[in-house]
């Protein structure tokens, strides 16, 4: 992906998303990916489930989560310290774009699930 800040670039990854793949990726790589990635991914996941989110925002969310799931992306996830930077950029961009849909309840839900996945207090 050349420019993460262009929504049309994220849209092409929508078909990579599935709930099953999403949870599998978070459980397998959550600790390696780190708290910021897990939290931002969960924010988007819970916003996606919200019924009042505009369809264009849902498309961006699906693209960002699809990109996260993608086994081979711009910077391979296996590269220490750098592997998830492109994923974080995509997630952060979309979180900023859809932030008006992020309620305190969604933030709390994402926070609790992040702690559960990372096994932190």
C-alpha positions as CSV (number, residue, x, y, z in Angstrom):
1,X,0.0,0.0,0.0
2,X,1.6,3.2,-1.1
3,X,-0.5,5.9,0.7
4,X,-2.3,4.8,3.8
5,X,-3.9,8.2,4.1
6,X,-6.0,7.7,0.9
7,X,-9.3,5.9,1.6
8,X,-9.5,4.3,-1.8
9,X,-6.2,2.4,-1.0
10,X,-7.8,0.9,2.1
11,X,-11.0,0.0,0.4
12,X,-9.3,-2.7,-1.7
13,X,-8.6,-4.7,1.4
14,X,-12.2,-5.1,2.4
15,X,-12.5,-8.6,1.1
16,X,-9.7,-9.8,3.4
17,X,-11.8,-9.2,6.4
18,X,-13.8,-11.8,8.3
19,X,-14.6,-11.9,12.0
20,X,-13.0,-15.3,12.3
21,X,-9.7,-14.1,10.7
22,X,-9.8,-10.9,12.8
23,X,-10.0,-12.8,16.1
24,X,-7.5,-15.3,15.1
25,X,-4.9,-12.6,14.1
26,X,-5.5,-10.7,17.4
27,X,-5.1,-13.9,19.5
28,X,-2.0,-15.1,17.7
29,X,-0.2,-11.7,17.2
30,X,-1.7,-9.4,19.8
31,X,1.2,-9.5,22.2
32,X,3.7,-9.0,19.4
33,X,1.6,-6.3,17.8
34,X,1.3,-4.3,21.0
35,X,-1.4,-2.5,22.9
36,X,-1.9,0.4,20.4
37,X,-2.6,-1.9,17.5
38,X,-4.9,-4.2,19.5
39,X,-6.8,-1.3,21.0
40,X,-7.3,0.6,17.7
41,X,-8.3,-2.6,15.9
42,X,-10.9,-3.3,18.6
43,X,-12.2,0.2,18.5
44,X,-12.8,-0.3,14.8
45,X,-14.3,-3.7,15.3
46,X,-16.8,-2.5,17.8
47,X,-17.7,0.6,15.7
48,X,-18.3,-1.7,12.8
49,X,-20.8,-3.6,14.9
50,X,-22.7,-0.3,15.7
51,X,-25.9,0.1,13.7
52,X,-25.7,3.9,13.2
53,X,-22.3,4.0,11.4
54,X,-22.4,5.4,7.8
55,X,-21.7,2.8,5.1
56,X,-18.7,4.7,3.9
57,X,-17.2,4.5,7.4
58,X,-17.9,0.8,7.5
59,X,-16.1,0.4,4.2
60,X,-13.0,2.1,5.6
61,X,-13.2,0.0,8.7
62,X,-13.4,-3.2,6.7
63,X,-10.5,-2.1,4.6
64,X,-8.3,-1.3,7.6
65,X,-9.2,-4.5,9.4
66,X,-8.7,-6.4,6.2
67,X,-5.2,-4.9,5.8
68,X,-4.4,-5.9,9.4
69,X,-5.4,-9.5,8.6
70,X,-3.6,-9.6,5.3
71,X,-0.7,-12.1,5.7
72,X,1.6,-10.2,3.3
73,X,1.4,-6.4,3.6
74,X,3.7,-3.4,2.9
75,X,5.9,-4.2,5.9
76,X,5.8,-7.9,6.8
77,X,4.6,-8.4,10.4
78,X,7.5,-10.7,11.2
79,X,10.0,-7.8,11.0
80,X,10.9,-6.9,14.6
81,X,10.0,-3.3,15.6
82,X,8.7,-2.4,12.2
83,X,6.4,-5.2,11.2
84,X,3.2,-3.6,12.5
85,X,3.9,0.0,11.8
86,X,2.0,0.1,8.5
87,X,-0.9,-1.7,10.2
88,X,-0.9,0.9,13.0
89,X,-0.9,3.7,10.5
90,X,-3.9,2.3,8.7
91,X,-5.8,1.7,11.9
92,X,-5.0,5.1,13.3
93,X,-6.0,6.9,10.1
94,X,-9.4,5.1,10.1
95,X,-9.9,5.6,13.9
96,X,-9.4,9.4,13.3
97,X,-11.8,9.3,10.4
98,X,-14.6,7.5,12.3
99,X,-14.0,9.0,15.7
100,X,-17.4,10.6,15.8
101,X,-18.8,7.1,16.0
102,X,-16.7,6.0,18.9
103,X,-18.7,6.2,22.1
104,X,-17.5,5.9,25.6
105,X,-19.1,2.4,25.7
106,X,-17.1,1.3,22.7
107,X,-13.9,2.8,24.2
108,X,-14.5,0.8,27.4
109,X,-15.3,-2.4,25.6
110,X,-12.1,-2.1,23.5
111,X,-10.1,-1.3,26.6
112,X,-11.4,-4.3,28.5
113,X,-10.9,-6.7,25.5
114,X,-7.4,-5.3,25.0
115,X,-6.5,-6.1,28.5
116,X,-8.0,-9.6,28.2
117,X,-6.1,-10.3,24.9
118,X,-2.8,-9.0,26.3
119,X,-3.5,-10.4,29.7
120,X,-2.7,-7.2,31.5
121,X,-4.5,-5.3,34.3
